[in-house]
Every structure is written in structure tokens, then in C-alpha cells.
Amino acid sequence: MKMRFATLFYDIFDRGESMNIKPIGERVLIKPMKEEEKTAGGIYIPETAKEKKKQGVVVEVGTATDDNEMPVQKGDLILYTGYSTEELEMNGEEYLIINVSDIIAKLE
């Protein structure tokens, strides 16, 4: 399923079409923070040694169920777990769709 989902998005975006993505249910579209390319001392970190940051900015919020409000809004900086994410790429940018239950903190 994941491959089929990703292939659909790559096909759409390769043709130059643009589309707004609105997560369904209690899901959130986030833009993950980029990893540091080098240390404070100037040493470059290879891709294989980088640890993925679990921080991101909320880009779009789905609809809450059970008449509850979503705990995050567009623009919030969050910490999340990375076990059940759906990765996609739009216009050369990486995005993730995660469940609200995977958000562990909101940074203020």
C-alpha cells in the first residue's frame, strides 16, 4: 500500500501539477526538520551516520473525530515518534503524514 500511495504522488508531481493535501481523520501533515550537515567543530557528518530528528512543523491538520479539537494547529513545532509515518515528496520537499497519537510534545 505504501509503495502504491507514494507512486501515485510521484506521478502527479512529476507532471508539474500542484495539489493541496488535507489529511483525513486524526492525522497531521508535517515538514520534518533537516539534520545538521556538520558539527559545531566543522566536521561533516555522512548520511549514514546522521540521526533523524523527530521534530517538525505542522503544515496541515486533519479533522478531529468524536467532537474533540485537534491538539495542534498549522505552524506548531512538534516532537513526534517515527514508527508509523507516511513519507511523501512534493516539489522537491519532504513531508510526513503522522497520526495525532504519534505527537509527543508541542514546543513553544
C-alpha positions as CSV (number, residue, x, y, z in Angstrom):
1,M,0.0,0.0,0.0
2,K,2.8,2.4,0.9
3,M,4.5,2.0,-2.5
4,R,1.3,2.5,-4.3
5,F,0.5,5.7,-2.4
6,A,4.0,7.1,-3.0
7,T,3.9,6.2,-6.7
8,L,0.7,8.0,-7.2
9,F,2.1,11.2,-5.6
10,Y,5.3,10.9,-7.6
11,D,3.3,10.5,-10.8
12,I,1.2,13.6,-10.1
13,F,4.1,15.8,-9.0
14,D,6.4,14.8,-11.9
15,R,3.9,16.1,-14.3
16,G,4.1,19.6,-12.7
17,E,0.6,19.5,-11.2
18,S,0.2,21.0,-7.8
19,M,-2.3,19.8,-5.2
20,N,-3.2,20.7,-1.7
21,I,-3.1,17.8,0.7
22,K,-5.6,17.7,3.6
23,P,-5.1,14.8,6.0
24,I,-8.2,12.8,6.8
25,G,-9.2,11.9,10.4
26,E,-6.8,12.5,13.2
27,R,-3.7,12.9,11.0
28,V,-1.3,15.7,10.6
29,L,0.9,16.7,7.6
30,I,4.3,17.9,8.8
31,K,7.6,19.1,7.3
32,P,10.4,17.4,9.2
33,M,13.4,19.5,10.4
34,K,16.6,18.9,8.5
35,E,19.6,17.2,10.0
36,E,22.8,19.2,10.6
37,E,25.3,18.7,7.8
38,K,28.3,19.3,10.0
39,T,29.2,19.6,13.7
40,A,29.9,22.9,15.6
41,G,33.6,22.0,15.2
42,G,33.3,21.8,11.4
43,I,33.3,18.0,10.9
44,Y,30.9,16.9,8.2
45,I,28.5,14.1,9.1
46,P,27.9,11.4,6.4
47,E,24.3,10.5,5.6
48,T,24.7,7.0,7.1
49,A,25.7,8.4,10.5
50,K,23.0,11.1,10.8
51,E,20.3,10.5,13.3
52,K,16.9,11.6,12.1
53,K,15.4,14.4,14.1
54,K,11.9,13.8,15.3
55,Q,11.0,17.4,15.1
56,G,8.7,19.1,12.5
57,V,6.4,21.9,11.7
58,V,2.7,21.3,11.2
59,V,1.7,22.2,7.7
60,E,-1.9,20.9,7.6
61,V,-4.2,19.4,10.2
62,G,-6.9,16.8,9.6
63,T,-10.4,16.7,11.1
64,A,-10.9,15.6,14.6
65,T,-13.3,12.8,15.5
66,D,-15.6,12.5,18.5
67,D,-16.1,16.3,18.5
68,N,-12.7,16.9,20.0
69,E,-10.4,19.6,18.9
70,M,-7.0,18.8,17.4
71,P,-4.2,19.4,19.9
72,V,-2.0,21.1,17.3
73,Q,-2.5,23.8,14.7
74,K,-0.7,24.9,11.5
75,G,2.7,26.3,12.3
76,D,3.2,24.5,15.6
77,L,6.7,23.0,16.2
78,I,6.3,19.4,17.4
79,L,8.2,16.3,18.6
80,Y,6.9,13.0,17.2
81,T,7.7,9.3,17.2
82,G,8.7,8.0,13.8
83,Y,7.3,4.5,13.7
84,S,4.1,5.0,11.8
85,T,4.8,7.8,9.3
86,E,3.8,8.0,5.7
87,E,6.5,9.8,3.7
88,L,5.9,11.8,0.6
89,E,7.7,14.3,-1.5
90,M,6.2,17.4,-3.2
91,N,8.1,19.9,-5.3
92,G,11.4,18.5,-4.0
93,E,10.4,18.9,-0.3
94,E,9.9,16.0,2.1
95,Y,6.7,15.8,4.1
96,L,5.3,13.2,6.5
97,I,1.7,12.3,7.4
98,I,1.5,11.1,11.0
99,N,-1.3,10.2,13.4
100,V,-2.0,12.7,16.2
101,S,-1.3,10.0,18.7
102,D,2.3,9.9,17.4
103,I,2.9,13.5,18.5
104,I,4.6,13.5,21.9
105,A,5.1,17.2,22.6
106,K,4.4,20.7,21.2
107,L,7.4,23.1,21.5
108,E,6.7,26.7,22.5
